[in-house]
């Protein structure tokens, strides 16, 4: 049998507490005053328990959902963008000079950039 993930346990607990509160309220077993009293009594205990649970689950990388392959892909994309942005001013100048000379890309060139890199 596979282990139940922690997030699923939290979700189950939230739903059980919600259902219990709805049933207790609908049946008249508790009212707003009762809830306030219970909340006051249990607030400190629940705060400490939740904080302890959160601290026990916190580790280096807890907030990082990215995998190493996603990071590598992002770095590759960033480097490609950086290369394009870095070469853009030279490409614009080359295109302007070629246009001034009356040179235009041929129909068989794959892109304007390929034409001007010749």
QUIBELRA-V444270 format. One record per backbone hydrogen bond with DSSP energy under -1.0 kcal/mol. CO is the residue of the C=O (numbers start at 1). NH is the residue of the N-H. E is the energy in kcal/mol with one decimal. If there is no record, write none. Layout:
co-><CO & CO>
nh-><NH & NH>
e-><E & E>
This chain:
co-><5 & 6 & 7 & 8 & 9 & 10 & 11 & 12 & 13 & 14 & 15 & 16 & 17 & 18 & 19 & 20 & 21 & 22 & 23 & 24 & 24 & 31 & 32 & 33 & 34 & 35 & 36 & 37 & 38 & 39 & 42 & 43 & 44 & 45 & 46 & 47 & 48 & 49 & 50 & 51 & 52 & 53 & 59 & 67 & 68 & 69 & 70 & 71 & 72 & 73 & 74 & 75 & 76 & 77 & 78 & 79 & 80 & 81 & 82 & 83 & 84 & 87 & 88 & 89 & 90 & 91 & 92 & 93 & 94 & 95 & 96 & 97 & 98 & 99 & 106 & 111 & 112 & 113 & 115>
nh-><9 & 10 & 11 & 12 & 13 & 14 & 15 & 16 & 17 & 18 & 19 & 20 & 21 & 22 & 23 & 24 & 25 & 26 & 27 & 29 & 30 & 35 & 36 & 37 & 38 & 39 & 40 & 41 & 42 & 43 & 46 & 47 & 48 & 49 & 50 & 51 & 52 & 53 & 54 & 55 & 56 & 57 & 62 & 71 & 72 & 73 & 74 & 75 & 76 & 77 & 78 & 79 & 80 & 81 & 82 & 83 & 84 & 85 & 86 & 87 & 88 & 91 & 92 & 93 & 94 & 95 & 96 & 97 & 98 & 99 & 100 & 101 & 103 & 102 & 109 & 115 & 116 & 117 & 118>
e-><-1.7 & -2.3 & -2.1 & -2.5 & -2.6 & -2.6 & -2.4 & -2.5 & -2.6 & -2.4 & -2.7 & -2.6 & -2.3 & -2.4 & -2.6 & -2.7 & -2.3 & -2.7 & -2.3 & -1.7 & -1.3 & -2.3 & -2.3 & -2.2 & -2.8 & -2.9 & -2.4 & -2.1 & -2.7 & -1.7 & -3.2 & -2.6 & -2.3 & -2.5 & -3.0 & -2.4 & -2.5 & -2.5 & -2.7 & -2.6 & -2.1 & -1.2 & -2.3 & -2.2 & -2.3 & -2.3 & -2.3 & -2.4 & -2.3 & -2.4 & -2.6 & -2.5 & -2.1 & -2.5 & -2.7 & -2.2 & -2.1 & -2.9 & -2.5 & -2.0 & -1.1 & -2.2 & -2.5 & -2.3 & -2.6 & -2.3 & -2.5 & -2.5 & -2.4 & -2.3 & -2.3 & -1.5 & -3.0 & -1.3 & -1.2 & -1.9 & -2.1 & -1.2 & -1.0>
